Amino acid sequence: MAGRKIWLGAAVLGTFLALYVAYPYHTLHRIEAALEAGDQVALEELIDWPSLRDGLKDDLNTMTTQALAEHAGPGGDPQAALGMGVAAMFMPMLVERAVDTYVTPASIAALMRRQPAAEPSAEEGPGGEDWRFEVYRAYFAGPGRFRFEFSNPDDPRPEPAIGVLALQGVTWRLT
């Protein structure tokens, strides 16, 4: 009798563990399907929008600050340095406003519904934007964090982007 309880407990634990490991992969698939369909309701459910916007603001502010510093150079023109200083003061405000305005479930869903076909037609030409992405690495970064690296598969020099799913309650959400 005790042996059955141990096996039953091990089976329940094994099933729970398998579901726990599979769940973030299933969430990634649901996010991809929601993006492809432009499903605003699913995007609202699967993505922690305030956290995503904060992360994007931080990343964009860092990138613009680095770009301004590289552009200014070590012994640059004083007028150029003044221009860079003014740009550095206003850039965070512009980034914040742009991210708050455009990184919403409605705007992302609308953008995805307007994406071009994988093969551009003769009218579109080869310059159409392709918003597809492919996850090429995914792993647990802790018990409640799941990281994935992705890029556009058609990009000749793909720069990997990193996404993070966080376990919020019993649901994995993109943060």
DRENDOMI-390910 format. One record per residue: residue number from 1; residue in one letter; z, y, x of N, C-alpha, C in turn. Coordinates in steps of 0.001 Angstrom, whole numbers, plus 500000, padded with zeros to 6 digits. Layout:
BEGIN
NODE  seq  type    n_up  n_north  n_east   ca_up  ca_north  ca_east    c_up  c_north  c_east
NODE  NUM     A       Z        Y       X       Z         Y        X       Z        Y       X
...
//
This chain:
BEGIN
NODE  seq  type    n_up  n_north  n_east   ca_up  ca_north  ca_east    c_up  c_north  c_east
NODE    1     M  500000   498803  500818  500000    500000   500000  500000   501262  500862
NODE    2     A  500816   501274  501916  500885    502446   502789  499573   502637  503529
NODE    3     G  498892   501538  503866  497599    501620   504551  496548   502294  503687
NODE    4     R  496569   502008  502388  495614    502652   501462  495839   504158  501385
NODE    5     K  497102   504551  501350  497418    505983   501275  496939   506704  502531
NODE    6     I  497094   506057  503675  496635    506668   504927  495123   506820  504902
NODE    7     W  494414   505753  504476  492941    505825   504419  492485   506847  503390
NODE    8     L  493158   506905  502258  492804    507892   501238  493042   509306  501765
NODE    9     G  494160   509524  502426  494461    510834   503017  493435   511211  504073
NODE   10     A  493045   510230  504902  492036    510491   505935  490683   510812  505308
NODE   11     A  490337   510120  504219  489063    510382   503537  489054   511779  502912
NODE   12     V  490160   512160  502299  490256    513496   501701  490183   514564  502793
NODE   13     L  490910   514354  503880  490891    515304   504991  489492   515392  505609
NODE   14     G  488835   514249  505800  487477    514230   506344  486492   514950  505440
NODE   15     T  486601   514741  504143  485730    515425   503182  485964   516931  503215
NODE   16     F  487234   517329  503245  487565    518756   503314  486994   519382  504585
NODE   17     L  487155   518688  505714  486655    519197   506988  485131   519320  506973
NODE   18     A  484434   518330  506422  482970    518380   506340  482515   519554  505464
NODE   19     L  483183   519764  504351  482840    520896   503483  483109   522230  504176
NODE   20     Y  484214   522307  504891  484564    523532   505619  483501   523860  506667
NODE   21     V  483015   522867  507393  482005    523083   508423  480654   523426  507796
NODE   22     A  480312   522809  506688  479000    523031   506058  478930   524352  505278
NODE   23     Y  480041   524841  504800  480056    526008   503911  479430   527265  504525
NODE   24     P  479728   527663  505769  479079    528871   506298  477565   528706  506460
NODE   25     Y  477101   527497  506772  475656    527265   506861  475013   527431  505481
NODE   26     H  475695   526939  504467  475209    527110   503090  475191   528597  502716
NODE   27     T  476204   529333  503142  476241    530772   502864  475080   531486  503551
NODE   28     L  474772   531121  504790  473608    531706   505480  472325   531440  504703
NODE   29     H  472191   530226  504200  471001    529884   503406  470952   530724  502133
NODE   30     R  472080   530914  501482  472115    531729   500260  471768   533186  500560
NODE   31     I  472247   533716  501702  471916    535093   502079  470418   535218  502308
NODE   32     E  469842   534252  503020  468400    534274   503271  467614   534231  501962
NODE   33     A  468014   533367  501047  467333    533263   499757  467474   534556  498959
NODE   34     A  468657   535164  498991  468872    536420   498261  468024   537545  498854
NODE   35     L  467909   537577  500184  467075    538592   500820  465608   538392  500470
NODE   36     E  465144   537153  500541  463741    536880   500227  463411   537232  498783
NODE   37     A  464356   536984  497879  464129    537270   496465  464434   538717  496096
NODE   38     G  465100   539444  496989  465529    540801   496654  466565   540788  495540
NODE   39     D  467460   539799  495571  468463    539585   494528  469699   540440  494796
NODE   40     Q  469780   541575  494124  470858    542531   494343  472225   541943  494000
NODE   41     V  472332   541192  492921  473612    540632   492497  474141   539645  493546
NODE   42     A  473262   538775  494037  473682    537813   495059  474063   538529  496355
NODE   43     L  473320   539572  496720  473641    540321   497938  475013   540982  497824
NODE   44     E  475337   541504  496645  476658    542117   496440  477763   541087  496629
NODE   45     E  477518   539864  496191  478523    538809   496271  478684   538268  497686
NODE   46     L  477595   538168  498435  477596    537484   499723  477902   538386  500912
NODE   47     I  477860   539694  500714  478016    540624   501832  479178   541561  501565
NODE   48     D  480024   541739  502561  481118    542705   502508  480524   544047  502946
NODE   49     W  480021   544810  501996  479243    546017   502299  480018   547072  503079
NODE   50     P  481273   547399  502726  481995    548402   503535  482140   547974  505000
NODE   51     S  482463   546723  505229  482601    546227   506591  481262   546243  507325
NODE   52     L  480193   545842  506640  478861    545847   507251  478442   547268  507624
NODE   53     R  478665   548220  506718  478307    549616   507017  479104   550158  508198
NODE   54     D  480405   549865  508250  481223    550335   509373  480717   549763  510702
NODE   55     G  480382   548479  510705  479862    547860   511921  478531   548460  512347
NODE   56     L  477650   548717  511381  476366    549343   511701  476548   550756  512244
NODE   57     K  477452   551501  511651  477712    552862   512145  478176   552828  513595
NODE   58     D  479127   551934  513888  479620    551818   515262  478490   551459  516219
NODE   59     D  477674   550461  515835  476575    550025   516703  475550   551131  516907
NODE   60     L  475164   551805  515827  474150    552867   515942  474668   554065  516732
NODE   61     N  475925   554419  516538  476495    555523   517316  476546   555182  518800
NODE   62     T  476901   553948  519123  476913    553524   520528  475511   553573  521111
NODE   63     M  474533   553061  520373  473154    553044   520858  472614   554457  521068
NODE   64     T  472882   555357  520128  472365    556721   520270  473061   557462  521405
NODE   65     T  474357   557245  521571  475072    557879   522683  474521   557399  524016
NODE   66     Q  474273   556092  524136  473701    555561   525372  472299   556116  525613
NODE   67     A  471501   556197  524552  470139    556727   524699  470173   558195  525113
NODE   68     L  471069   558979  524544  471189    560396   524929  471636   560523  526387
NODE   69     A  472578   559681  526798  473063    559743   528182  471954   559362  529165
NODE   70     E  471169   558356  528836  470066    557946   529705  468997   559036  529779
NODE   71     H  468758   559688  528651  467721    560721   528591  468138   561970  529374
NODE   72     A  469423   562296  529351  469896    563497   530035  469794   563353  531548
NODE   73     G  470067   562165  532063  469968    561950   533508  471103   562624  534255
NODE   74     P  471287   562287  535535  472419    562817   536297  472279   564298  536660
NODE   75     G  471119   564786  537057  470986    566186   537467  469957   566908  536623
NODE   76     G  470111   566792  535321  469096    567307   534407  469126   568810  534240
NODE   77     D  468168   569273  533515  467994    570672   533176  469163   571133  532293
NODE   78     P  469760   572315  532557  470889    572779   531741  470531   572940  530265
NODE   79     Q  469308   573401  529970  468914    573540   528569  468797   572171  527896
NODE   80     A  468271   571196  528634  468181    569847   528085  469576   569282  527856
NODE   81     A  470491   569561  528771  471866    569086   528633  472524   569702  527404
NODE   82     L  472253   570990  527158  472795    571640   525964  472237   570984  524704
NODE   83     G  470936   570720  524714  470315    570051   523567  470903   568672  523333
NODE   84     M  471153   567954  524421  471759    566628   524296  473182   566734  523744
NODE   85     G  473908   567750  524178  475273    567932   523680  475288   568215  522190
NODE   86     V  474382   569073  521737  474291    569376   520298  473896   568116  519534
NODE   87     A  472920   567372  520061  472499    566130   519406  473657   565141  519344
NODE   88     A  474429   565048  520416  475566    564123   520448  476629   564507  519423
NODE   89     M  476770   565818  519143  477752    566263   518149  477319   565893  516738
NODE   90     F  476030   566042  516438  475565    565832   515069  475113   564403  514783
NODE   91     M  474823   563617  515812  474302    562274   515605  475243   561387  514792
NODE   92     P  476554   561356  515070  477422    560503   514255  477388   560855  512767
NODE   93     M  477292   562150  512459  477234    562566   511066  475923   562090  510417
NODE   94     L  474813   562196  511152  473531    561744   510626  473515   560224  510445
NODE   95     V  474062   559506  511412  474120    558049   511316  474959   557641  510113
NODE   96     E  476119   558274  509949  476999    557927   508826  476303   558155  507491
NODE   97     R  475657   559290  507354  474978    559593   506092  473825   558622  505829
NODE   98     A  473031   558324  506861  471896    557411   506685  472375   556008  506322
NODE   99     V  473391   555517  507007  473886    554167   506719  474489   554112  505317
NODE  100     D  475305   555095  504958  475908    555107   503617  474850   555180  502522
NODE  101     T  473751   555875  502791  472702    556036   501795  471821   554805  501671
NODE  102     Y  471444   554219  502795  470426    553173   502765  470948   551747  502885
NODE  103     V  472154   551548  503319  472679    550192   503452  473546   549896  502232
NODE  104     T  472858   549602  501138  473491    549252   499871  472768   548036  499307
NODE  105     P  473406   547301  498411  472719    546153   497818  471411   546551  497125
NODE  106     A  471428   547677  496434  470227    548101   495701  469090   548459  496650
NODE  107     S  469392   549209  497717  468316    549624   498618  467778   548458  499435
NODE  108     I  468646   547546  499863  468184    546380   500623  467362   545475  499714
NODE  109     A  467802   545264  498485  467035    544431   497547  465665   545053  497279
NODE  110     A  465635   546368  497077  464352    547038   496833  463440   546933  498056
NODE  111     L  463999   547099  499242  463220    546983   500471  462637   545577  500610
NODE  112     M  463444   544577  500330  462979    543196   500478  461935   542838  499428
NODE  113     R  462024   543413  498250  461012    543135   497221  459668   543745  497592
NODE  114     R  459677   544785  498433  458429    545444   498848  457888   544923  500157
NODE  115     Q  458542   543931  500761  458090    543463   502073  456700   542864  501964
NODE  116     P  455875   543018  503007  454530    542472   502976  454543   540958  503121
NODE  117     A  453407   540373  502767  453245    538936   502941  453260   538604  504425
NODE  118     A  453517   537334  504748  453558    536917   506149  452203   537158  506817
NODE  119     E  451118   536969  506106  449771    537238   506623  449300   538534  505970
NODE  120     P  449215   539648  506687  448799    540893   506057  447360   540800  505563
NODE  121     S  447140   541389  504407  445788    541385   503849  444931   542399  504592
NODE  122     A  443644   542422  504297  442727    543339   504971  443108   544785  504691
NODE  123     E  443641   545052  503496  444031    546440   503157  445257   546872  503948
NODE  124     E  446205   545941  504164  447437    546294   504870  447190   546504  506358
NODE  125     G  446330   545695  506917  446096    545792   508344  447208   545104  509110
NODE  126     P  447107   545034  510419  448096    544307   511212  449391   545055  511440
NODE  127     G  449497   546311  511062  450684    547097   511404  451797   547040  510391
NODE  128     G  451710   546194  509332  452752    546142   508319  454066   545653  508888
NODE  129     E  455175   546141  508349  456494    545720   508815  456793   544327  508296
NODE  130     D  457358   543485  509117  457748    542142   508756  459262   542061  508890
NODE  131     W  459956   541854  507788  461407    541884   507779  462023   540494  507828
NODE  132     R  461217   539466  508105  461758    538110   508178  462660   537974  509399
NODE  133     F  463564   537008  509333  464394    536714   510489  464616   535214  510549
NODE  134     E  464964   534770  511730  465220    533352   511940  466516   533207  512719
NODE  135     V  467407   532410  512191  468662    532131   512877  468379   531044  513904
NODE  136     Y  468717   531314  515155  468449    530307   516174  469715   529790  516846
NODE  137     R  470853   530339  516497  472117    529829   517026  473219   530221  516054
NODE  138     A  474080   529273  515718  475191    529546   514810  476383   528697  515241
NODE  139     Y  477572   529293  515201  478756    528574   515668  480023   529245  515138
NODE  140     F  481102   528475  515117  482397    529004   514720  482979   529791  515888
NODE  141     A  483473   530987  515611  484115    531824   516624  485625   531854  516390
NODE  142     G  486092   531026  515523  487501    530932   515169  487586   530268  513810
NODE  143     P  488785   530009  513333  488916    529324   512046  488354   530116  510866
NODE  144     G  488373   531439  510961  487888    532266   509859  486699   533132  510224
NODE  145     R  486029   532841  511346  484877    533634   511787  483747   532698  512190
NODE  146     F  482556   533042  511743  481369    532248   512031  480290   533210  512503
NODE  147     R  479814   533045  513731  478813    533951   514307  477450   533282  514288
NODE  148     F  476427   534111  514124  475066    533594   514215  474191   534626  514896
NODE  149     E  473226   534135  515660  472285    534992   516362  470935   534823  515684
NODE  150     F  470252   535944  515472  468985    535879   514765  468034   536926  515315
NODE  151     S  466751   536735  515037  465731    537709   515415  464500   537446  514568
NODE  152     N  463542   538349  514670  462268    538178   513985  461453   537174  514792
NODE  153     P  461016   536068  514188  460302    535044   514960  458943   535507  515485
NODE  154     D  458386   536567  514915  457075    537050   515358  457167   538141  516409
NODE  155     D  458383   538542  516762  458566    539587   517760  458257   539008  519141
NODE  156     P  457347   539620  519900  457008    539062   521208  458178   539093  522195
NODE  157     R  459059   540078  522072  460248    540170   522935  461472   540277  522038
NODE  158     P  461896   539170  521452  462991    539278   520481  464318   539643  521140
NODE  159     E  464916   540681  520629  466272    541061   521029  467191   540411  519999
NODE  160     P  468052   539522  520411  468894    538849   519419  469893   539818  518795
NODE  161     A  470047   539677  517512  471086    540410   516789  472163   539389  516444
NODE  162     I  473365   539864  516277  474479    538967   515980  475046   539332  514624
NODE  163     G  475215   538331  513800  475849    538502   512504  477158   537733  512497
NODE  164     V  478077   538165  511662  479375    537503   511573  479702   537259  510106
NODE  165     L  480039   536017  509809  480583    535673   508500  482088   535566  508666
NODE  166     A  482816   536118  507726  484275    536022   507757  484736   535292  506506
NODE  167     L  485727   534450  506680  486299    533726   505559  487253   534675  504843
NODE  168     Q  486888   535046  503622  487702    535965   502817  488185   535189  501599
NODE  169     G  489437   534806  501629  489945    533908   500589  489342   532534  500818
NODE  170     V  488523   532084  499889  487848    530789   500041  486327   530981  500132
NODE  171     T  485885   532199  500393  484450    532519   500423  484068   533093  501784
NODE  172     W  482948   532603  502317  482386    533197   503526  481510   534355  503124
NODE  173     R  481688   535518  503782  480876    536701   503477  480407   537339  504772
NODE  174     L  479218   537903  504746  478676    538605   505895  479425   539903  506096
NODE  175     T  479949   540105  507314  480673    541331   507617  479983   542066  508732
//
